[in-house]
Amino acid sequence: MAQTANQSATEAAGSEPDSSTPTASDQPFRPVGSLMPHLELEQRIREFWRDRDIFRRSVEERPEDDIYSFYEGPPTANGTPGVHHVLSRVFKDLFPRYQTMRGKRVPRKGGWDTHGLPVEIEVEKMLGLDSKPAIEQYGIAEFNRHCRESVMEYVQQWEDMTERVAFWIDMSDAYRTYTPEYVESCWWIFKTLWDAGLIYEARRTTPHCPRCESSLSSHELSQGMQDGVRDQAVTVRFRAHNDSLPEQLRWDGVTDFLAWTTTPWTLPANSGLALNADETYAVVRISANERLILAEQLLGASLEGVIENQSIVATVPGSELVNVTYDGLYDPDRWGVPTYRFDGARLVECHEDEGPLPLRKVAAAGFVEMDSGTGIVHIAPAFGEDDYLLGREVGLLFRQPVDLSGRIVGDPEAEGAPAFVGKWVKDADSIIMDDLDSRGLLLRKDVYEHTYPYCWRCDTPLLYYAKPSWYIATSQAKDSLTSSNAELINWHPEHTGTGRYGDWLANNVDWAVSRERYWGTPLPFWRCDECNYVCCVGSFDELRERAKAFSGVEPDLSDPHRPFVDEIEIGCDECDGAARRCPEVADAWFDSGAMPYAQWHYPFENQDRFDERFPADFICEAVDQTRGWFYSLHAEAAMLHRAEAVPEPISFRHVISLGHILDEAGEKMSKSKGNVVDPWTVLDAHGADALRWYCYSASGAGMPRRFSERLVGFAKQRFISTLWNVYSFFVTYANIDDWRPVSASIDSSHPLDRWILSLLDETVSRVTESIERYDADRAAAILEAFEFQLSNWYIRYSRRRFWSEDRGSEATAVQKEEAYGTLHFVLVTLAKLLAPFTPYLAEEMWTNLTNGLDEEESVHLAIWPSPSSADVDEPLREEIDLIQSIVRVGRSARSSNGIKMRQPLQSVSIATSEYSRSIRRHESLIKDALNVKELLVVGPSDEVFVIRPNFRLLGPRLKSDMPILKGLLEGMSAPNAAIVAKAVADGQSVDIGDFQLQPEELLVEIQSPDNLTIDTSDNSRFSLSYDWDYEGTSLQLEGIAREVINRVQNLRKQSGLDPSDRIILSAATDDEDLLDVLTHWGVITDETLAVGTLQANANTAGELLEREFHVDTEIDGAPIVLALDRA
């Protein structure tokens, strides 16, 4: 399809000038070559934008009181930008450009995300540091200095890429999340939520990265989930105390509970066992003095393959086993690990002088299910949310023999210290299993494959770790979050908001916002050394005043980061003690979610700017930001609204969630796979507009996109190159004819002009509707469909109106004026429609085509086109649709019969019952499109129906009666045949003689008056047939002439000739028909602009092959050499 479209425009133009053609000052338009010189064009247009200050003007020349607000999702510039960054940036550019052309003022403030662990990890690698102690030994101040420098290391590459892809955004005043002003606004948010009782500190089980030694929030987990993780699953025996068992289960032997776990390293922290009180548990004898207890329904799966002789001696409800005590596997206090007991929500350390520790015991828990394991769960309150809550509820002991780096702690030299002390937890698994096996306590071990969370920043498996953290009570705003998402936020695609994001909000938990790290916004919480009272500071002025009042010295807050802010002490509000800052920093997602406020240093200044731009009308990022930036924006707005600090519970109204970029095979891109595509390679090879167009047109916004340089090239060829050929065709012939536009409007009576203008009007309406719905790919598809009609129909069948008289054109001056005016108007309107999508191509077309007209200097300063009902001609549209169907069917019939389109035929007959007038109105168009001399339109009174039996269906049924039916059908009168044909068309059965026949058992053919059999038809609207007899006639010779013209035109193009250049044409062939055509068919010299007599003979092939511009080819199997010279 794309090739045909390109050919149509190229053939229409004839041979075309090279892109290096110099500009003639007296020509109406700057000359345009057949190939789009994207590198030179982009450079020239960027310079034009800079010199004329077009971006700034596009914003400031729009009214101040009609703002369309856009928020930039801040990238981190500590790495080079990739293709996925290009995707989001071109989508973020499209809609602001469109809204600007709709008359809105669209300020676009850039931003940089500068805090967080990804930055720290890169600096650690650079400095050769591998742990938090190493960082602290190196020095926090110096470490953070490197972080500050690293986040801006690749700013120039980012800005170069941003400018190259024509993403217009103001980077001169970009916000940076590390600036004091930004940090202070974050403190204001914390203080506002603190005062509203929406921030608290608690010990909870949180996802923890042992490598980063920091927490992750619940919404970060999904970013690091890995499928197919293989872990060791063990089934372990816990020895029950006989005297604590139900009386009927006590005996002289041993009874062990069987518990199953996929984290053997947590077994030293075991404090209890959990079972389901409502399930039935079996007591199983496995030897003369051993019994096991496990869920009855999991008995087979648990013991199969490990216990051969077994028998159930009793069954008991789980409720009867509650509070049974048992022996622990390990006693971490023996190697120096402290033990704690719960005192409400607090943990209190146990001491020897308090007496013996409480025994481990069995507890009932609703979370114990019967889908896997043994129906009994090992409980370690230090390493699981359910474990922690159950331990606090029933008073289990709390032991945490693993530190924040993931190593098992304690004194390895202590008496009884096991070999795994000091090991990393995953390395300790095998040592623990071997130890339990040697003691007869390991029943079985298996490999368990499951989905497990890894740190999205460093790819380390996470631990669920109970520790103190600071939380934002987002669960208190759950109703606000869910309702505002459903009612106020428009998701594109919609299912992301109702499904992925909406479902997640419904299960929202409090936001663990603190991070035990260094480079981040310091939490503004100060804790008293004496009484432990915590206060929150909400501004730098407050901190200066309180610090000066306490110490007499006003602190320097030019850099409010660690370690400087850690050194500031203030007085306690509750006692005379000194309060020091809590050492944690904020989750970097909190920083990015604060940008609606902090980018303006709100509320300390810029109240008006905040008010007029909150909430944003539009944001856009990749789908993985659903639980990242999208959530942090929404959550902070909802919490501030709950605290009555902002007017709405949302910070954005429309959001596009972009699908992932995949490689050409559909695999996720990664450096390790070697399938990452460098965007600069694609930009240099195909241009920014081609890359942009591919991003918009490849799939729906939320769908994954396969990406490769080849696919971008195909998208360019399909649309941009084809449109460029139309643009080049217009400019070339307008310059030849010295045609100059008077205005950018047109009034034409020609049917093709009126049709393309009507189609353009509908395209304007549909593209506008699609962009208003944030549906870029639908808008792109509509534009591609229009361009196809423009190139394949309008240009193809209007081309003779653009030709000069010396090329055999019969167009009148009025027809030519209408053709130029129409195509000029279409291209100028297309430039405006394309401006948000392909800004370079649009600017090139606009500045060239409107030069000298009273129009805006840049297309990006122009107003978006509006549809005009006056241009809509629906009856004409329907007629052209019919004509296109006829041509499509006619071309298909030619193809099926092996007849080329360049071969003329004498006639085509079209049988139709209701479209005769429409077809006759466009007779010349159909004849041109189907390359026939005559068009015969057959009306309903002329139709002759021939009814034939379907032998495949009737043969097996009628057998020997088939000849009788055949005779009845052959003798049927024309009126009766028409009645049968109608019944078959309506799907009705018919009676013929003694035979009752179903419609599918009869075949209906239509014969035209001259007895031509119908070749094909279209939905019963019409039927079509050709007169195929052309061999040995002048038609065959004319077909040969058309083939010669085609070869010469291609040779002209390869030779770099202008369409107006005259040539001297020579040919050599020994084929008599070809020689006859070459010497007698003047159309060849007319259409190729050959001067004099075409030199053709059989003996000059060798001489012609030595010419610079020649082609050695065949036409209908006959060899021929063609050569040309500029006249």
Secondary structure, DSSP 8 states (H G I E B T S, - for coil): -HHHHHHHHHHHH-S---TT----TTSSS----SS--HHHHHHHHHHHHHHHTHHHHHHHTS-TTSB--B-------SS---HHHHHHHHHHHHHHHHHHHTT-B---EEEE---SHHHHHHHHHHHT--SHHHHHHH-HHHHHHHHHHHTTTTHHHHHHHHHHTT---EEEEEEETTSHHHHHHHHHHHHHHHHTT-EEEEEEEEEEETTTTEE--GGGGGGGEEEEEEEEEEEEEEEB-GGGS-GGG--SSEEEEEEEES-GGGGGG--EEEE-TTSEEEEEEEETTEEEEEEGGGHHHHHTTT-SS-EEEEEEEGGGGTT-EE--S--GGGGT--EEEEETTEEEE--GGG-S---EEEEE-TT--SSSTTSEEEE-GGG-HHHHHHHHHHT-EEE--B-TTSBB-S-TTSTT--TTTTSBHHHHHHHHHHHHHHTT-EEEEEEEEEEEEB-TTT--B-EEEEEEEEEE-GGGGHHHHHHHHHHT-EEESHHIIIIIIHHHHHT---EE-EES-SSS-B--EEEETTT--EEE---HHHHHHHHHHHHS-----SS-STTTGGG--EE-SSSS-EEEE-S-EE-HHHHHHTHHHHTTTTTTS-HHHHHHH-SEEEEEEEGGGTTTHHHHHHHHHHHHHHTT-SS-S-SEEEEEEE--EE-TTS-B--TTTT----HHHHHHHH-HHHHHHHHHHSS-TTS-EE--HHHHHHHIIIIIHHHHHHHHHHHHHHHHTT---SSS------HHHHHHHHHHHHHHHHHHHHHHTT-HHHHHHHHHHHHHHIIIIIIHHHHHHHS-GGGT----HHHHHHHHHHHHHHHHHHHHHHTTT-HHHHHHHHHHHSTTSSS-SSGGGS------GGG--HHHHHHHHHHHHHHHHHHHHHHHTT--TTS-EEEEEEE-SS-HHHHHHTHHHHHHHHTEEEEEEE-GGG-EEEEEE-HHHHHHHHGGGHHHHHHHHHT--HHHHHHHHHHHHTT--EEETTEEE-GGGEEEEEE-TT--B--EEETTTEEEEE----TTSHHHHHHHHHHHHHHHHHHHHHTT--TT--EEEEEE---HHHHHHHHH-HHHHHHHTB-S--EEESS-HHHHHTSSSEEEEEETTEEEEEEEEE-
